[in-house]
């Protein structure tokens, strides 16, 4: 069995977590630029991951505070996956990735960092995007600042 190491995530894992749901708190604020919210649909929104695996790592999040995929219903579910598809198109146009990882982690045991608010990760991938730095120095090189990525993607949805 191969292992995937992500030691840079330790900062997120060990940081003091605020009480309540961070996604709900961000959603209630009127500062999309500061929170890296790229798009607000009728029932879901797109936000950049503050601890990205790669540049352009997005999360599609329902407005409703729900913990599991099967709780999404009807238009909410349809819009959610429509936005996942649109996110892939936008990322292809702006960054020309060679592939994508899509995923949901439902429950703490499955790796969810935000356990009670379901969201879908869209991670663009490139050949060689995992390099020696993460192996020998516990450092992940993200070649672009979040604010720069945000400016590239802002208004594309």
C-alpha positions as CSV (number, residue, x, y, z in Angstrom):
1,X,0.0,0.0,0.0
2,X,1.3,3.5,-0.9
3,X,1.0,6.3,1.5
4,X,0.2,9.9,0.8
5,X,1.8,12.4,3.2
6,X,0.5,15.9,3.7
7,X,2.6,17.3,6.6
8,X,1.8,20.9,5.7
9,X,-1.8,20.2,6.8
10,X,-0.6,19.9,10.4
11,X,-0.9,23.7,10.7
12,X,-4.7,23.4,10.0
13,X,-5.1,20.3,12.1
14,X,-3.4,21.9,15.2
15,X,-4.8,25.4,14.9
16,X,-7.4,26.5,17.4
17,X,-10.8,26.0,15.9
18,X,-13.5,28.6,16.4
19,X,-16.8,27.7,18.0
20,X,-19.5,27.0,15.5
21,X,-19.3,26.3,11.8
22,X,-16.6,28.4,10.0
23,X,-18.4,28.0,6.6
24,X,-21.7,29.4,8.1
25,X,-19.8,32.2,9.7
26,X,-18.0,33.1,6.5
27,X,-21.3,32.9,4.6
28,X,-22.9,35.4,6.9
29,X,-20.2,38.0,6.4
30,X,-20.4,40.6,3.7
31,X,-16.7,40.3,2.6
32,X,-16.5,37.9,-0.3
33,X,-13.1,39.1,-1.3
34,X,-11.6,38.7,2.1
35,X,-13.1,35.2,2.5
36,X,-12.2,34.2,-1.1
37,X,-15.8,33.5,-2.0
38,X,-15.9,33.3,-5.8
39,X,-19.6,32.7,-6.5
40,X,-22.9,32.7,-4.7
41,X,-25.6,30.6,-6.3
42,X,-29.2,30.2,-5.1
43,X,-28.4,27.3,-2.8
44,X,-24.6,26.8,-2.9
45,X,-21.5,28.9,-3.0
46,X,-17.9,28.5,-4.2
47,X,-15.0,29.4,-1.9
48,X,-11.3,28.9,-2.3
49,X,-9.7,26.5,0.2
50,X,-7.5,28.5,2.6
51,X,-5.2,25.5,3.0
52,X,-5.0,24.4,-0.7
53,X,-3.4,21.2,-2.0
54,X,-2.8,23.1,-5.2
55,X,-3.5,26.5,-6.7
56,X,-7.2,26.7,-7.6
57,X,-8.3,24.3,-4.9
58,X,-12.0,25.1,-4.5
59,X,-14.9,24.0,-2.3
60,X,-18.5,24.0,-3.3
61,X,-20.7,24.4,-0.2
62,X,-24.5,24.4,0.3
63,X,-25.9,27.3,2.3
64,X,-27.8,24.9,4.5
65,X,-25.7,23.5,7.4
66,X,-25.9,19.8,6.7
67,X,-23.4,17.1,7.3
68,X,-24.1,14.5,4.6
69,X,-24.6,14.2,0.9
70,X,-28.0,12.5,1.1
71,X,-29.4,15.5,2.9
72,X,-29.0,17.6,-0.3
73,X,-32.3,17.5,-2.1
74,X,-33.8,18.5,-5.5
75,X,-32.6,21.9,-6.8
76,X,-30.0,22.1,-4.0
77,X,-28.3,18.9,-5.1
78,X,-28.6,19.7,-8.8
79,X,-27.1,23.2,-8.4
80,X,-24.3,21.7,-6.2
81,X,-23.1,19.4,-8.9
82,X,-23.8,22.0,-11.7
83,X,-21.4,24.3,-9.8
84,X,-18.8,21.5,-9.5
85,X,-18.9,21.1,-13.3
86,X,-18.7,24.8,-13.8
87,X,-15.8,25.0,-11.4
88,X,-13.9,22.4,-13.5
89,X,-14.6,24.4,-16.7
90,X,-13.3,27.6,-15.1
91,X,-10.2,26.0,-13.7
92,X,-9.5,24.4,-17.1
93,X,-9.7,27.8,-18.8
94,X,-7.6,29.7,-16.3
95,X,-5.0,27.1,-15.3
96,X,-5.0,24.3,-17.9
97,X,-4.7,21.5,-15.3
98,X,-4.0,18.0,-16.6
99,X,-6.5,16.4,-14.2
100,X,-8.7,16.9,-11.2
101,X,-9.4,15.3,-7.8
102,X,-13.0,15.7,-6.7
103,X,-14.1,14.6,-3.2
104,X,-16.2,14.8,-0.1
105,X,-15.1,13.7,3.3
106,X,-18.2,12.8,5.3
107,X,-17.5,12.4,9.0
108,X,-14.3,12.9,11.0
109,X,-13.2,9.3,10.5
110,X,-13.3,9.9,6.7
111,X,-11.0,12.9,7.1
112,X,-13.5,15.8,7.2
113,X,-11.9,18.9,8.7
114,X,-15.3,20.6,8.8
115,X,-17.4,17.7,10.0
116,X,-20.9,19.2,10.2
117,X,-21.1,21.1,6.9
118,X,-20.8,19.0,3.7
119,X,-18.7,20.4,0.8
120,X,-17.1,19.2,-2.4
121,X,-13.4,19.7,-3.0
122,X,-12.3,20.4,-6.6
123,X,-8.5,20.2,-6.8
124,X,-6.7,20.8,-10.1
125,X,-3.7,18.6,-10.7
126,X,-0.6,18.7,-12.9
127,X,2.1,16.3,-13.7
128,X,4.8,16.6,-11.0
129,X,2.7,18.8,-8.7
130,X,3.9,16.8,-5.7
131,X,7.6,17.3,-5.6
132,X,10.6,16.5,-3.3
133,X,10.0,19.5,-1.0
134,X,7.0,17.8,0.7
135,X,9.0,14.6,1.1
136,X,12.3,15.9,2.5
137,X,11.4,19.2,4.3
138,X,7.7,18.9,5.4
139,X,6.9,21.9,3.2
140,X,4.5,22.1,0.4
141,X,5.3,24.6,-2.4
142,X,2.2,26.4,-3.6
143,X,3.5,28.6,-6.4
144,X,0.8,31.3,-6.2
145,X,-0.6,33.4,-3.4
146,X,-4.3,32.9,-2.6
147,X,-5.1,36.5,-3.4
148,X,-3.5,36.1,-6.9
149,X,-5.5,33.0,-7.6
150,X,-8.7,34.7,-6.4
151,X,-8.2,37.6,-8.8
152,X,-7.7,35.2,-11.7
153,X,-11.0,33.3,-10.8
154,X,-13.1,36.2,-9.6
155,X,-16.0,36.9,-11.9
156,X,-15.5,33.7,-14.0
157,X,-18.6,32.0,-12.6
